[in-house]
Amino acid sequence: MRTFPIADDLVELVWRLAKPEPFEKLDFNDALRRVLAELKPKAVKPAVDVEKLLAELAAMDDKEFAKKHPNYDKPKRRVRAPSPHPDIWLSKVPELASMSHLRTWRGICDHLQIEVGRDSARRKLADWVSGNRPTWPPVPDA
């Protein structure tokens, strides 16, 4: 078996980390084994479900969140109603009901040559209908 020279300061460090009981007979090998056994990684915590964490975050009021996490801003979740589907409205407009290729508000605006830009096509169509086709049913709100 090979032998290795061990510095005195290393022996002292291992002895302190091993924390022997008073009057315990502990040789260097046992002390080193004890120190290395303590260095083993602890049991890994089970992964926490992201949805559970988000629900916990949403349930926290602003003051509690600020107290628990003073360096972070609580993200605000914007709740919007989904835009209504145009099929029901299209079925009520005789001029457009037969056009099966119109499936979106943007498609309807493109067909009627309404400039939408980056705005909501449904809102632009609602404004256009109220000014240009008052006999058509109103475009539904979200």
Secondary structure as GFF3:
##gff-version 3
##sequence-region A 1 142
A	DSSP	alpha_helix	8	18	.	.	.	ID=ss1
A	DSSP	alpha_helix	28	38	.	.	.	ID=ss2
A	DSSP	alpha_helix	50	59	.	.	.	ID=ss3
A	DSSP	alpha_helix	62	68	.	.	.	ID=ss4
A	DSSP	alpha_helix	86	92	.	.	.	ID=ss5
A	DSSP	alpha_helix	94	97	.	.	.	ID=ss6
A	DSSP	alpha_helix	105	111	.	.	.	ID=ss7
A	DSSP	alpha_helix	121	132	.	.	.	ID=ss8
###
